């Protein structure tokens, strides 16, 4: 994977026009790293993110948050700022993040 690479590893139609997708993305260092699902969803209603791997996260990143904006699940990574425990935006571009998004599927025009 390279910074910003997005992989979809699962896709399920839930009914009532809703769809659930999941996969992983490599942080791109921009904070947020966008997970653009506009080819699949018209709007994300909910989502979650987690760090992939079995090793200790270390100091960068130490936490992840996410915000849904339209069909984007935006992943925010946070790190410690030296000896101050206050978290600041991470610039990590190597960490793999797992994500799940649920939203309204895009309308398909069957002609």
VMD Tcl script that builds the backbone (N, CA, C; Angstrom):
set m [mol new atoms 333]
animate dup $m
set s [atomselect $m all]
$s set {name element resname resid chain x y z} {
  {N N UNK 1 A 0.839 -1.183 0.000}
  {CA C UNK 1 A 0.000 0.000 0.000}
  {C C UNK 1 A 0.880 1.240 0.000}
  {N N UNK 2 A 0.325 2.299 -0.520}
  {CA C UNK 2 A 0.984 3.610 -0.498}
  {C C UNK 2 A 0.070 4.605 0.207}
  {N N UNK 3 A 0.632 5.722 0.632}
  {CA C UNK 3 A -0.136 6.743 1.345}
  {C C UNK 3 A -1.405 7.085 0.580}
  {N N UNK 4 A -2.546 7.018 1.272}
  {CA C UNK 4 A -3.829 7.352 0.682}
  {C C UNK 4 A -4.527 6.214 -0.030}
  {N N UNK 5 A -3.842 5.063 -0.223}
  {CA C UNK 5 A -4.474 3.935 -0.909}
  {C C UNK 5 A -5.683 3.436 -0.128}
  {N N UNK 6 A -6.765 3.181 -0.834}
  {CA C UNK 6 A -8.023 2.741 -0.266}
  {C C UNK 6 A -8.374 1.372 -0.837}
  {N N UNK 7 A -8.711 0.425 0.046}
  {CA C UNK 7 A -9.151 -0.892 -0.385}
  {C C UNK 7 A -10.503 -1.195 0.235}
  {N N UNK 8 A -11.429 -1.680 -0.599}
  {CA C UNK 8 A -12.738 -2.131 -0.133}
  {C C UNK 8 A -12.670 -3.654 -0.109}
  {N N UNK 9 A -12.868 -4.243 1.066}
  {CA C UNK 9 A -12.776 -5.691 1.195}
  {C C UNK 9 A -14.138 -6.346 1.427}
  {N N UNK 10 A -15.179 -5.543 1.669}
  {CA C UNK 10 A -16.513 -6.082 1.855}
  {C C UNK 10 A -17.576 -5.085 1.447}
  {N N UNK 11 A -18.688 -5.613 0.947}
  {CA C UNK 11 A -19.779 -4.782 0.435}
  {C C UNK 11 A -21.067 -5.575 0.556}
  {N N UNK 12 A -22.013 -5.081 1.369}
  {CA C UNK 12 A -23.275 -5.790 1.586}
  {C C UNK 12 A -24.436 -4.809 1.457}
  {N N UNK 13 A -25.445 -5.199 0.695}
  {CA C UNK 13 A -26.673 -4.428 0.637}
  {C C UNK 13 A -27.500 -4.789 1.860}
  {N N UNK 14 A -27.999 -3.781 2.586}
  {CA C UNK 14 A -28.723 -4.008 3.831}
  {C C UNK 14 A -30.233 -3.913 3.674}
  {N N UNK 15 A -30.722 -3.433 2.573}
  {CA C UNK 15 A -32.148 -3.208 2.400}
  {C C UNK 15 A -32.502 -1.769 2.722}
  {N N UNK 16 A -33.693 -1.363 2.372}
  {CA C UNK 16 A -34.167 0.012 2.579}
  {C C UNK 16 A -33.205 1.031 1.990}
  {N N UNK 17 A -32.533 0.649 0.909}
  {CA C UNK 17 A -31.629 1.579 0.227}
  {C C UNK 17 A -30.302 1.798 0.930}
  {N N UNK 18 A -29.988 0.958 1.908}
  {CA C UNK 18 A -28.738 1.129 2.654}
  {C C UNK 18 A -27.715 0.064 2.266}
  {N N UNK 19 A -26.453 0.449 2.438}
  {CA C UNK 19 A -25.346 -0.406 2.052}
  {C C UNK 19 A -24.250 -0.278 3.099}
  {N N UNK 20 A -23.559 -1.373 3.383}
  {CA C UNK 20 A -22.422 -1.348 4.294}
  {C C UNK 20 A -21.176 -1.778 3.523}
  {N N UNK 21 A -20.136 -0.962 3.662}
  {CA C UNK 21 A -18.849 -1.265 3.044}
  {C C UNK 21 A -17.792 -1.266 4.130}
  {N N UNK 22 A -16.734 -2.038 3.926}
  {CA C UNK 22 A -15.617 -2.014 4.856}
  {C C UNK 22 A -14.335 -2.318 4.113}
  {N N UNK 23 A -13.222 -1.921 4.737}
  {CA C UNK 23 A -11.918 -2.123 4.124}
  {C C UNK 23 A -10.839 -1.448 4.937}
  {N N UNK 24 A -9.791 -1.001 4.238}
  {CA C UNK 24 A -8.724 -0.288 4.924}
  {C C UNK 24 A -8.155 0.795 4.024}
  {N N UNK 25 A -7.461 1.714 4.669}
  {CA C UNK 25 A -6.841 2.835 3.980}
  {C C UNK 25 A -5.506 3.103 4.663}
  {N N UNK 26 A -4.526 3.522 3.898}
  {CA C UNK 26 A -3.259 3.945 4.485}
  {C C UNK 26 A -3.319 5.447 4.696}
  {N N UNK 27 A -3.015 5.886 5.919}
  {CA C UNK 27 A -3.029 7.325 6.191}
  {C C UNK 27 A -2.179 8.054 5.156}
  {N N UNK 28 A -2.621 9.256 4.763}
  {CA C UNK 28 A -1.866 10.024 3.769}
  {C C UNK 28 A -1.108 11.204 4.368}
  {N N UNK 29 A -1.190 11.383 5.687}
  {CA C UNK 29 A -0.458 12.456 6.350}
  {C C UNK 29 A -1.135 13.807 6.309}
  {N N UNK 30 A -2.308 13.902 5.656}
  {CA C UNK 30 A -2.963 15.201 5.501}
  {C C UNK 30 A -3.879 15.549 6.661}
  {N N UNK 31 A -4.391 14.557 7.348}
  {CA C UNK 31 A -5.298 14.717 8.492}
  {C C UNK 31 A -6.422 15.708 8.218}
  {N N UNK 32 A -7.497 15.314 7.557}
  {CA C UNK 32 A -7.940 13.940 7.491}
  {C C UNK 32 A -7.498 13.213 6.224}
  {N N UNK 33 A -7.445 11.897 6.342}
  {CA C UNK 33 A -7.296 11.029 5.176}
  {C C UNK 33 A -8.712 10.677 4.733}
  {N N UNK 34 A -9.109 11.055 3.510}
  {CA C UNK 34 A -10.484 10.775 3.083}
  {C C UNK 34 A -10.662 9.342 2.592}
  {N N UNK 35 A -11.775 8.736 2.977}
  {CA C UNK 35 A -12.217 7.478 2.405}
  {C C UNK 35 A -13.406 7.858 1.531}
  {N N UNK 36 A -13.142 8.059 0.248}
  {CA C UNK 36 A -14.167 8.532 -0.686}
  {C C UNK 36 A -14.976 7.348 -1.192}
  {N N UNK 37 A -16.228 7.304 -0.788}
  {CA C UNK 37 A -17.119 6.211 -1.168}
  {C C UNK 37 A -18.240 6.687 -2.087}
  {N N UNK 38 A -18.016 7.791 -2.790}
  {CA C UNK 38 A -19.051 8.378 -3.639}
  {C C UNK 38 A -19.462 7.475 -4.803}
  {N N UNK 39 A -18.646 6.502 -5.166}
  {CA C UNK 39 A -19.025 5.560 -6.223}
  {C C UNK 39 A -20.007 4.509 -5.704}
  {N N UNK 40 A -20.194 4.448 -4.377}
  {CA C UNK 40 A -21.030 3.436 -3.757}
  {C C UNK 40 A -22.180 3.997 -2.933}
  {N N UNK 41 A -21.930 5.137 -2.271}
  {CA C UNK 41 A -22.904 5.711 -1.353}
  {C C UNK 41 A -23.197 7.163 -1.704}
  {N N UNK 42 A -24.456 7.558 -1.551}
  {CA C UNK 42 A -24.788 8.969 -1.756}
  {C C UNK 42 A -24.510 9.774 -0.498}
  {N N UNK 43 A -24.607 9.116 0.657}
  {CA C UNK 43 A -24.329 9.771 1.935}
  {C C UNK 43 A -24.006 8.709 2.977}
  {N N UNK 44 A -23.013 8.971 3.794}
  {CA C UNK 44 A -22.660 8.066 4.886}
  {C C UNK 44 A -23.468 8.474 6.118}
  {N N UNK 45 A -24.131 7.505 6.706}
  {CA C UNK 45 A -24.932 7.755 7.904}
  {C C UNK 45 A -24.175 7.428 9.177}
  {N N UNK 46 A -23.195 6.556 9.086}
  {CA C UNK 46 A -22.404 6.189 10.247}
  {C C UNK 46 A -21.170 5.435 9.827}
  {N N UNK 47 A -20.161 5.488 10.666}
  {CA C UNK 47 A -18.933 4.783 10.362}
  {C C UNK 47 A -18.043 4.689 11.575}
  {N N UNK 48 A -17.021 3.876 11.453}
  {CA C UNK 48 A -16.050 3.724 12.522}
  {C C UNK 48 A -14.693 3.390 11.928}
  {N N UNK 49 A -13.639 3.683 12.678}
  {CA C UNK 49 A -12.276 3.409 12.240}
  {C C UNK 49 A -11.479 2.797 13.387}
  {N N UNK 50 A -10.464 2.022 13.040}
  {CA C UNK 50 A -9.564 1.445 14.043}
  {C C UNK 50 A -8.200 1.230 13.409}
  {N N UNK 51 A -7.166 1.207 14.246}
  {CA C UNK 51 A -5.816 0.946 13.750}
  {C C UNK 51 A -5.657 -0.534 13.471}
  {N N UNK 52 A -5.026 -0.850 12.355}
  {CA C UNK 52 A -4.746 -2.223 11.977}
  {C C UNK 52 A -3.412 -2.641 12.596}
  {N N UNK 53 A -3.263 -3.906 12.881}
  {CA C UNK 53 A -1.984 -4.427 13.341}
  {C C UNK 53 A -2.014 -4.943 14.758}
  {N N UNK 54 A -0.963 -5.653 15.115}
  {CA C UNK 54 A -0.856 -6.250 16.441}
  {C C UNK 54 A 0.173 -5.547 17.312}
  {N N UNK 55 A 0.966 -4.676 16.725}
  {CA C UNK 55 A 2.006 -3.991 17.484}
  {C C UNK 55 A 1.490 -2.773 18.226}
  {N N UNK 56 A 2.267 -2.318 19.185}
  {CA C UNK 56 A 1.949 -1.105 19.919}
  {C C UNK 56 A 1.933 0.071 18.960}
  {N N UNK 57 A 0.931 0.953 19.055}
  {CA C UNK 57 A 0.869 2.065 18.113}
  {C C UNK 57 A 2.047 3.033 18.220}
  {N N UNK 58 A 2.678 3.129 19.379}
  {CA C UNK 58 A 3.755 4.098 19.542}
  {C C UNK 58 A 3.188 5.475 19.799}
  {N N UNK 59 A 3.958 6.505 19.485}
  {CA C UNK 59 A 3.543 7.881 19.764}
  {C C UNK 59 A 2.814 8.548 18.608}
  {N N UNK 60 A 2.849 7.960 17.422}
  {CA C UNK 60 A 2.244 8.609 16.262}
  {C C UNK 60 A 1.755 7.569 15.272}
  {N N UNK 61 A 0.467 7.425 15.118}
  {CA C UNK 61 A -0.629 8.028 15.875}
  {C C UNK 61 A -0.943 7.232 17.140}
  {N N UNK 62 A -1.642 7.880 18.061}
  {CA C UNK 62 A -2.084 7.223 19.288}
  {C C UNK 62 A -3.594 7.075 19.331}
  {N N UNK 63 A -4.292 7.837 18.504}
  {CA C UNK 63 A -5.754 7.778 18.493}
  {C C UNK 63 A -6.267 8.120 17.100}
  {N N UNK 64 A -7.476 7.633 16.808}
  {CA C UNK 64 A -8.152 7.927 15.548}
  {C C UNK 64 A -9.559 8.414 15.850}
  {N N UNK 65 A -10.038 9.337 15.037}
  {CA C UNK 65 A -11.433 9.757 15.068}
  {C C UNK 65 A -11.903 9.833 13.624}
  {N N UNK 66 A -13.208 9.949 13.430}
  {CA C UNK 66 A -13.731 10.078 12.075}
  {C C UNK 66 A -14.950 10.984 12.053}
  {N N UNK 67 A -15.157 11.598 10.897}
  {CA C UNK 67 A -16.314 12.462 10.654}
  {C C UNK 67 A -16.842 12.128 9.264}
  {N N UNK 68 A -18.160 11.999 9.156}
  {CA C UNK 68 A -18.790 11.749 7.862}
  {C C UNK 68 A -19.135 13.078 7.215}
  {N N UNK 69 A -18.727 13.236 5.965}
  {CA C UNK 69 A -19.063 14.420 5.182}
  {C C UNK 69 A -19.545 13.945 3.824}
  {N N UNK 70 A -20.854 13.950 3.619}
  {CA C UNK 70 A -21.402 13.440 2.365}
  {C C UNK 70 A -21.055 11.974 2.209}
  {N N UNK 71 A -20.368 11.628 1.131}
  {CA C UNK 71 A -19.961 10.247 0.868}
  {C C UNK 71 A -18.516 9.984 1.263}
  {N N UNK 72 A -17.928 10.888 2.058}
  {CA C UNK 72 A -16.565 10.696 2.565}
  {C C UNK 72 A -16.599 10.331 4.036}
  {N N UNK 73 A -15.822 9.318 4.400}
  {CA C UNK 73 A -15.544 9.002 5.794}
  {C C UNK 73 A -14.136 9.559 6.033}
  {N N UNK 74 A -14.049 10.678 6.731}
  {CA C UNK 74 A -12.758 11.338 6.936}
  {C C UNK 74 A -12.103 10.807 8.201}
  {N N UNK 75 A -10.874 10.280 8.051}
  {CA C UNK 75 A -10.124 9.676 9.149}
  {C C UNK 75 A -9.119 10.683 9.683}
  {N N UNK 76 A -9.244 10.998 10.966}
  {CA C UNK 76 A -8.307 11.896 11.640}
  {C C UNK 76 A -7.396 11.075 12.540}
  {N N UNK 77 A -6.093 11.283 12.428}
  {CA C UNK 77 A -5.113 10.601 13.269}
  {C C UNK 77 A -4.483 11.636 14.201}
  {N N UNK 78 A -4.206 11.215 15.435}
  {CA C UNK 78 A -3.699 12.122 16.464}
  {C C UNK 78 A -2.444 11.554 17.110}
  {N N UNK 79 A -1.520 12.442 17.478}
  {CA C UNK 79 A -0.281 12.042 18.141}
  {C C UNK 79 A -0.030 12.945 19.346}
  {N N UNK 80 A 0.914 12.531 20.182}
  {CA C UNK 80 A 1.329 13.353 21.325}
  {C C UNK 80 A 2.254 14.463 20.837}
  {N N UNK 81 A 2.182 15.600 21.487}
  {CA C UNK 81 A 3.041 16.739 21.153}
  {C C UNK 81 A 4.180 16.816 22.176}
  {N N UNK 82 A 5.214 16.015 21.979}
  {CA C UNK 82 A 6.353 16.015 22.888}
  {C C UNK 82 A 5.966 15.526 24.265}
  {N N UNK 83 A 6.288 16.274 25.300}
  {CA C UNK 83 A 5.983 15.869 26.666}
  {C C UNK 83 A 4.602 16.330 27.109}
  {N N UNK 84 A 3.976 17.200 26.329}
  {CA C UNK 84 A 2.624 17.676 26.622}
  {C C UNK 84 A 1.648 16.574 26.225}
  {N N UNK 85 A 0.752 16.156 27.111}
  {CA C UNK 85 A -0.179 15.080 26.756}
  {C C UNK 85 A -1.271 15.493 25.775}
  {N N UNK 86 A -1.333 16.782 25.425}
  {CA C UNK 86 A -2.341 17.244 24.481}
  {C C UNK 86 A -2.080 16.625 23.108}
  {N N UNK 87 A -3.129 16.094 22.492}
  {CA C UNK 87 A -2.981 15.500 21.172}
  {C C UNK 87 A -3.022 16.568 20.091}
  {N N UNK 88 A -2.218 16.343 19.046}
  {CA C UNK 88 A -2.176 17.225 17.885}
  {C C UNK 88 A -2.319 16.366 16.634}
  {N N UNK 89 A -2.571 16.993 15.520}
  {CA C UNK 89 A -2.752 16.278 14.258}
  {C C UNK 89 A -1.505 15.489 13.894}
  {N N UNK 90 A -1.719 14.254 13.522}
  {CA C UNK 90 A -0.628 13.390 13.078}
  {C C UNK 90 A -0.316 13.678 11.612}
  {N N UNK 91 A 0.935 13.470 11.239}
  {CA C UNK 91 A 1.335 13.558 9.837}
  {C C UNK 91 A 1.770 12.194 9.318}
  {N N UNK 92 A 1.443 11.135 10.066}
  {CA C UNK 92 A 1.813 9.770 9.689}
  {C C UNK 92 A 1.220 9.431 8.326}
  {N N UNK 93 A 2.026 8.817 7.480}
  {CA C UNK 93 A 1.528 8.407 6.167}
  {C C UNK 93 A 1.811 6.931 5.913}
  {N N UNK 94 A 1.923 6.158 6.995}
  {CA C UNK 94 A 2.228 4.742 6.841}
  {C C UNK 94 A 1.239 3.829 7.558}
  {N N UNK 95 A 0.558 4.324 8.570}
  {CA C UNK 95 A -0.328 3.482 9.374}
  {C C UNK 95 A -1.534 3.035 8.565}
  {N N UNK 96 A -1.893 1.760 8.693}
  {CA C UNK 96 A -3.071 1.214 8.036}
  {C C UNK 96 A -4.252 1.332 8.997}
  {N N UNK 97 A -5.369 1.813 8.481}
  {CA C UNK 97 A -6.578 2.024 9.271}
  {C C UNK 97 A -7.704 1.183 8.672}
  {N N UNK 98 A -8.389 0.422 9.523}
  {CA C UNK 98 A -9.580 -0.319 9.115}
  {C C UNK 98 A -10.787 0.605 9.255}
  {N N UNK 99 A -11.748 0.483 8.365}
  {CA C UNK 99 A -12.931 1.335 8.419}
  {C C UNK 99 A -14.179 0.534 8.048}
  {N N UNK 100 A -15.310 1.002 8.552}
  {CA C UNK 100 A -16.626 0.480 8.192}
  {C C UNK 100 A -17.522 1.694 7.970}
  {N N UNK 101 A -18.307 1.682 6.901}
  {CA C UNK 101 A -19.238 2.778 6.625}
  {C C UNK 101 A -20.593 2.220 6.224}
  {N N UNK 102 A -21.638 2.860 6.715}
  {CA C UNK 102 A -23.010 2.496 6.359}
  {C C UNK 102 A -23.693 3.760 5.856}
  {N N UNK 103 A -24.395 3.634 4.736}
  {CA C UNK 103 A -25.079 4.800 4.199}
  {C C UNK 103 A -26.078 4.443 3.135}
  {N N UNK 104 A -26.586 5.481 2.521}
  {CA C UNK 104 A -27.560 5.325 1.458}
  {C C UNK 104 A -26.842 5.006 0.155}
  {N N UNK 105 A -27.291 3.955 -0.501}
  {CA C UNK 105 A -26.671 3.551 -1.749}
  {C C UNK 105 A -27.004 4.564 -2.850}
  {N N UNK 106 A -26.131 4.662 -3.842}
  {CA C UNK 106 A -26.412 5.584 -4.948}
  {C C UNK 106 A -27.483 4.973 -5.842}
  {N N UNK 107 A -28.277 5.812 -6.447}
  {CA C UNK 107 A -29.311 5.342 -7.363}
  {C C UNK 107 A -28.658 4.878 -8.644}
  {N N UNK 108 A -29.133 3.764 -9.171}
  {CA C UNK 108 A -28.598 3.211 -10.405}
  {C C UNK 108 A -29.619 3.433 -11.512}
  {N N UNK 109 A -29.180 4.032 -12.603}
  {CA C UNK 109 A -30.060 4.268 -13.747}
  {C C UNK 109 A -29.964 3.080 -14.692}
  {N N UNK 110 A -31.018 2.309 -14.788}
  {CA C UNK 110 A -31.022 1.120 -15.637}
  {C C UNK 110 A -31.590 1.418 -17.032}
  {N N UNK 111 A -31.584 2.685 -17.395}
  {CA C UNK 111 A -31.907 3.073 -18.727}
  {C C UNK 111 A -33.319 3.193 -19.080}
}
mol reanalyze $m
mol bondsrecalc $m
mol representation Tube
mol addrep $m
